[in-house]
Amino acid sequence: MPAEWIWMDGDYVRWEDATVHVTTHALHYGSSVFEGIRAYSTPLGPAVFRLREHTRRLANSCRMARIDMPFSEDELNRVTVELVERNGHEACYIRPLIFRGAGPLGLEGRKNPVNAMIMTMEWGTYLGQEALEQGVDVQVSSWRRMAPDTGSSMAKIGGQYVNSQFISMEAHDNGFNEGLALDIYGYVSEGAGENIFVMVNDVVYTPGSASSILLGITRDCALTILRDLGYTIRTEPISRDMLYLADEIFFTGTAAEITPVRSVDRLNVGAGGRGPITKAVQDEFFAITSGQKPDRYGWLTYVRQSEPSTGD
């Protein structure tokens, strides 16, 4: 559901007026960077989840894409909080976008102006509310993630997400909820838009940065929770075989949150539903983001406070 206001280049404009010219460089060449952020409803009002970490990653993506960020991180943090309040959200999805704007065509776009935008919208669970309990059916995609020297997997660059679209569309065409990509070496990388965790004999495995993954912020939250719950975690290459032998698998991501995987390539994961480790991580994650438990990690920035949390 769209909101009333979008912030563009320092001004608040109405949703229907937030437009760009057809010569915008990012439309032709994917020269944009973006983030996905959630604000959750809590007893103290809306709270933006890990705002500073998302904005820092946005700045790092700009750096890797050689896009000059036109506003400071502090300015973007302030605007994000103001926009959630201005649009009257209790909970929402937040999309910051920085992109090369209208000007000459050609791959070398650094002479084009740089534009910035933040929008908010109401958006439920990415893979469906029922997926949080029942899990999703996943296909190992025929599309691979990028080789280490062909892109910047640590950056959220718009053009790179064509690969994610291929993975997702293939999965949907074949009757699955989501696709899962291998890396160039044949090891498990990540979902079309999610990181992955695989549980075998109460040990938690997750791919590392060498497997062409985005270092997800929700992934970091899951790692923190799992450590506090006392689980052994191994960050290492994961063979495709392990997906078929796993007791549990779950996805993490801002959109997907903590979503169990119930089958891979039509083979049930464990008993074919959400497992106890996944549920324990979910319970802790949603208790913190909903304000039911204290925010002991400093993950929440309350909209009706004047300063964003430092996250320390």
Beta strands, then each sheet from edge to edge (+ up, - down):
strand 1: 5-8
strand 2: 11-14
strand 3: 32-34
strand 4: 37-42
strand 5: 45-49
strand 6: 92-100
strand 7: 114-121
strand 8: 136-140
strand 9: 178-182
strand 10: 188-191
strand 11: 195-200
strand 12: 203-206
strand 13: 232-235
strand 14: 248-253
strand 15: 257-264
strand 16: 267-268
strand 17: 300-302
sheet 1: 2+ 1- 7+ 6- 3+
sheet 2: 2+ 1- 7+ 6- 4+ 5- 17+
sheet 3: 10+ 9- 8- 15- 14+ 11- 12+ 13+
sheet 4: 10+ 9- 8- 15- 16+
end
